[in-house]
Amino acid sequence: MGTQKDVRRAGRSPAGSSSVEIREAQPRDAASVAALLGELGYPSSPDQAAERIERIAADPSTWVVVAEVDGEIAGLGALHVQNLVERDEPGCEVAGLVVGERFRRKGVGEALMEALEAEALQRGGRWMVLNTAHRRSDAHAFYEALGYEHTGRRYAKELR
């Protein structure tokens, strides 16, 4: 398993609400991570989530964090960094972002994105990309409010 980092940063919260703590995901978070992945449309069991967290922790190119509010996991973010043919600096991708429904619009998503962007910069990245489904208009508005631009299309194919 990779080296675990301490809490990265406390996110901004609206007045009177709890702060958001961002930390690296741990296998003990698997049940909450599985529930969040289900909200995003990717049903997963806690066992699957635990195995993925362990596998990712051993991969230095990917970083998965959770956001905690009052000790409860409220969100999940993932960063993937890779070498690119078209750029000198590494390419950085938000490989996943989800905030639990009851924690949305409370600064959790912003705190997760701030942590992912800071880590990308620390790893030498200058550009961040992400994918979001056409149907997720609320996510599109969220990313655009953070300064992201709609730049193209994504295509997918299941390989068999």
HUBELJO-V613202 format. One line per field, one symbol per residue. psi: psi as a letter, one per 20 degrees, with the letter a starting at -180 (. if undefined). burial: I if it has 24 or more other C-alpha atoms within 12 Angstrom, else O. Layout:
psi->???
burial->???
//
This chain:
psi->qrppqrpgqprqqqpirqqppprpqqhijggggggghghijmpqrhggggggggghhioiiqppqqppoljppirpqqpppqqqhiqhqqpppoiqpppqgijqkjiggggghgggggggghjjqiqprrqqqhimhhhggghhhjjqqoibqpqqppp.
burial->OOOOOOOIIIIIOOOOOOIIIIIIIIIOIIIIIIIIIOOIOOOOOOOOIOIIIIOIIOOOIIIIIIIIIOOIIIIIIIIIIIOOOOOOOIIIIIIIIIIIOOIOOIIIIIIIIIIIIOIIOOIOIOIIIIIIOOOOOOIOOIIOOOOOOOOOOOOOOOOO
//
